[in-house]
Amino acid sequence: MAAAPPSFCFVALPPATEAACVIFGINSARPNNEVQEVVYFPTTCHEPGSKVQCTYIVIDQVEKTHAVMLSKPAWLWGAEMGANEHGVSIGNLAVITRQPAEETEALLGMDLVRLGLERGATSKESLDAIVSLLQEHGQGGNYFEDGNSLHTFHSKFLIVDRTEAWLLETTGKYWAAEKITEGLKSICTQLSITTKIDAEHPGLREYAQSQGWWNGEDEFSFSAVFSPPEAGEYMDHCCATKAHLEEQTGNITVQTLIDVLRHKENNDCADLPPFLVTASMVSVLPQSSDSTCVHFFTATPDPTRSIFKPFIFVDNVKLVPKAQSPSFGDEDPAKQEPRFQSRPDRRHDLYKAHNGARSVMEADEEPGQKLWKTMLDLEKQGLEAMQDILNCQEHVDPSEVADLFYDCVDTEIKFYK
């Protein structure tokens, strides 16, 4: 059985955080030659009866979709992680369960991330949207842009807003969810919901019993019932991440989470071919609705050599073509049948500039060390500016931050040249 890409994701809620805020972070491990882009889509109203083309299938569109900022593999419609204008952030991890994943094309876990963000103004609304779509359409299809092999997985999600988080784990159309209202939650590519189940598929336990995985009498543990026998390979890695965060309990800040995502021991998939952390994200969600949420995206691989750039939802956000991959329209090999017969160059300008600079920084000689220090100084300036905004009890002036992410990407590219 193939291993799922070893991503990990976590959330810290008061009293674990230093300020009255919720902080979410995720490293997205994907095939090491895959490009991840960061793209913004504004609030949009849709005509009744409209349809939306997801990665593989067409589904009914809703009347209105929320504005979203997505970090996504460039070849597909959905996203590995992202946020919306209402202070909801979602991360997706692939997971293997006892039930074989469907090969038939349906919704990918990444599609469900985007759909949940577009359709939910709270974490619970996003959860409800995802499980409803899962029930209606199922999940399935190739997770990777690979014409030679089929890679199928189930999905798990961490869905976060200003006041709470939901961990959602799935196996086919069946699912269980755990509500988190305080402290820390760290997850990786294994089932981790045990007996604390706050919502579930109505037929979950009956299905487990019909498969002979649960006798109907013992206490029901979702992970114990649905995990495959060989589960456990990445549990130590996940526990190490949680232990590191627990040491900072009560003092966790955005810098804490960036450091955890960047820490080499927590970033072992950077050296685990064929996978690589292709992008990372952190969200800071103040509990006060009067305060501004700030999201940080790398849009480049390997957080040990990438910087986190801030984004804030306001009207008239300036689009960032330099962090967006080329579009191939209907000629895209990912959209044609049979799929993935060729592989176009999906690198965006930021990816290209960073790729060249990354080789210099990885050499760990004086020019690389100097460049990396310059990049960290640039990141620090952004973090300090965002901290001022987070500390302010007034809404930010939209005109001051509409081009925030654009300017950060533009400046980063200039430093690489």
MARFILO-195524 format. One record per residue (C-alpha): residue in one letter; x, y, z. Coordinates in steps of 0.001 Angstrom, whole numbers, plus 500000, padded with zeros to 6 digits. Layout:
% MARFILO-195524
AXYZ/...
***
This chain:
% MARFILO-195524
M500000500000500000/A501437503375498982/A502152505925501699/A500234509177501834/P502323512353501437/P503570513157504978/S501956516563505465/F501094517868508901/C498716520511510183/F497925522088513544/V495866524680515350/A496430526540518614/L493506528114520454/P493446530097523703/P494765529556526332/A497621528014524310/T498213531213522316/E499906534331523635/A497115536636522452/A493355536114522205/C493555534523518781/V493441531200516976/I496548530279514949/F496467527655512200/G499416526226510275/I500059523582507621/N502890522119505564/S501633520676502289/A503685517667501189/R503186516815497535/P505234515248494701/N508552517097494599/N508171518224490986/E504711519733491485/V504147523492491382/Q501812525086493909/E500292528479493114/V498561531028495372/V495439532570493839/Y492622534857494966/F488972534598493924/P486534537365494929/T483007537025496267/T480812536011493341/C477061535738492747/H475929532950490415/E472851532523488265/P470260529977489464/G470992526551488027/S474706527332487516/K477244524527487536/V480878524485488639/Q483614522373487065/C485738520869489819/T488917518905489082/Y487115515907487599/I483349516374487862/V480710519079487444/I478423519856490394/D475680522364491199/Q476884525856492071/V475479527836495001/E473920531268494731/K476927533048496243/T480536532026496892/H482773533729499451/A486088535369498571/V488961532887499004/M492752532848498939/L494017529407497958/S497339527604497889/K496785524901495292/P498565522441493018/A498495524300489716/W496938521477487692/L493746521028489708/W490677523100490622/G490714522671494388/A493294523592497011/E495556521984499562/M494864524835501981/G493355528278502058/A491207530861503805/N488077532874503165/E486910536407503878/H484988535348507003/G488000534103508931/V487758530409508044/S490922528461507189/I491063524848506004/G493892522395505417/N493649518999503704/L495735515873504281/A495578512597502388/V495006509515504521/I494831505755504019/T492135503712505771/R491015500079505823/Q488516500904503112/P490113501134499630/A489975504624498128/E487799504989495045/E489522505080491663/T486404506481489989/E486696510211489398/A484634512213491876/L485565515072494216/L489136515254495457/G489883516259499033/M491379519449497572/D488084520215495801/L486310519884499145/V488720522385500741/R487835525012498164/L484126524215498253/G484112524390502045/L485785527799501999/E483533529154499261/R480351527984501002/G480980528332504756/A481108531533506836/T482057529547509970/S484010526355510545/K480770524475511255/E479143525765508051/S482214524649506098/L482116521247507778/D478448520836506909/A479086521838503303/I481942519349502932/V480116516345504396/S476996517139502357/L479033517227499145/L480870514081500191/Q477577512281500645/E476208513490497319/H479248513069495088/G481790510901496909/Q485554511272496671/G487880509656494181/G490323510073491323/N494051510530490912/Y495580512808493566/F498713513360491490/E499427514624487987/D500675511228486895/G499742509463483675/N501676506316484584/S500217505502488005/L496987506008489920/H497312507487493416/T494089507464495423/F493505508483499037/H490813509409501496/S490918512869503082/K491068514533506453/F490580518227507146/L491313520753509843/I488638523453509609/V489274526537511734/D487588529864512513/R487960532597515143/T486403530587517974/E486737526860517283/A488104524170515010/W486737520922513594/L488836517894512727/L487066515936509978/E488276512484508944/T486779510505506089/T486777507043504611/G484834507015501344/K481495508711502086/Y481727507890505788/W483161510369508261/A483641511442511857/A484338514904513252/E485803516204516500/K485179519718517814/I488143521596519315/T487530524692521442/E490796525185523326/G494449524184523458/L496425522414520743/K495595519966517993/S498300518532515744/I497455516085512953/C499305514151510277/T498473511611507595/Q496805509073509876/L493393508797511415/S493484510329514888/I489861510692516040/T489265508129518764/T486173508035521003/K485542511798521159/I483211512083518181/D481067515217518088/A479439514557514708/E479416511560512376/H477857509999509309/P474506508536510391/G475419505108509034/L479030505059510221/R478755502485512997/E476377500240511098/Y478828500196508187/A481766499375510456/Q479808496540511996/S478771495202508582/Q482428494990507570/G483353493059510706/W485605495865511958/W483539496586515089/N481463494198517160/G478806496747518096/E479534496360521814/D483012497759522490/E483511501503522802/F483671502905519285/S486996504496518309/F487018505827514748/S490783505512514270/A490950502054515852/V488124500780513657/F489158502317510326/S492983502514510453/P494855499922508384/P497050497457510309/E500270499108509098/A499338502575510407/G501944504220512600/E504831505160510321/Y504483508915510829/M502986508999514320/D506315509748516031/H506801512692513678/C503350514041514508/C503880513560518249/A507230515379518081/T505505518366516500/K502827518385519192/A505429518052521967/H507359521019520597/L504198523137520546/E503187522015524029/E506478523377525356/Q505310526812524179/T501757526525525540/G500444529901526645/N503038531695524547/I502319530466521024/T502536533200518375/V502596533284514593/Q506403533121514792/T506129529946516890/L504101528224514207/I506357529409511399/D509344528043513326/V507593524678513768/L506764524470510062/R510349525392509245/H512043523157511790/K514010520435510030/E512865517607512330/N509263518604511620/N510015518932507923/D511421515476507222/C509420515045504009/A511726517653502438/D514255514816502344/L511805512010501590/P511591511539497809/P509325511607495929/F507704514115498312/L508521517685499241/V506809520439501205/T505647522319498121/A504005525171500079/S503125526274503614/M500513528487505246/V499759530141508583/S496558531976509599/V496120534281512586/L492435534631513500/P491728537102516343/Q488729536090518420/S487375539637518328/S485342540240515172/D486599543836515229/S490167542678514572/T491620541767511188/C492605538218510250/V496030537814508637/H497119534871506481/F500668533991505436/F501571531956502341/T504955530842500969/A503862529902497398/T507266528194497101/P508713524821498198/D510535523909501418/P509777526273504336/T513411525991505471/R514230528044502372/S510955529938501828/I509491533014503473/F505933533583504652/K504193536533502996/P501075538217504463/F497645538554502896/I494511540326504206/F490998540110502791/V489715543527501695/D487765544839498730/N489637545218495445/V492504542871496298/K495262543226493717/L495800539955491870/V499296538453491840/P500093536953488412/K503699536295489480/A502466533666491992/Q499968532174489544/S500831529417487073/P500166529660483331/S496708528611482158/F496426526076479346/G492632526111479082/D490992523121477463/E494389522060476082/D495625521270479591/P496609517561479719/A494929517362483141/K491567518129481494/Q491869515865478483/E491018512168478202/P493095510155478841/R494577512513481420/F498194513424482111/Q499658512242478808/S502117515115478928/R503268517600481529/P503350521325480717/D505621523814482451/R503472525125485294/R506150527207487011/H505124530764487876/D507556533695488095/L508020533441491859/Y508632529704491648/K511288530186488956/A513088532940490861/H512946531015494124/N514124527785492487/G517359529394491365/A517924531110494701/R517115527977496661/S520041526103495151/V522320528942496288/M520850528944499813/E521055525155500108/A524748525250499278/D525181526827502742/E528151528887501641/E528580532608502290/P526467533891499354/G523641531528500262/Q523802532371503964/K523754536076503178/L520764535703500841/W518814533635503371/K519475536203506109/T518207538924503768/M515046536932503099/L514440536321506803/D514874540037507468/L512257540715504784/E509908538212506405/K510491539786509820/Q509501543203508519/G506248541752507239/L505537539956510516/E506137543111512549/A503877545168510294/M501139542540510558/Q501501542408514338/D500692546112514465/I497546545424512455/L496570542472514661/N497016544589517778/C494797547344516404/Q491145547223517467/E490000549039514360/H489440547626510898/V492363548095508554/D492184550691505772/P491564548576502618/S493611550910500443/E496691550195502552/V496639546409502179/A494872545662498882/D498241545168497196/L500005543658500256/F500645540159498916/Y501413541539495443/D504109543844496838/C505622541081498972/V505926538712496005/D507327541456493793/T509931542417496401/E510932538797496988/I511576538240493288/K513699541388493101/F515915540153495955/Y516490536869494138/K517829538586491006/
***
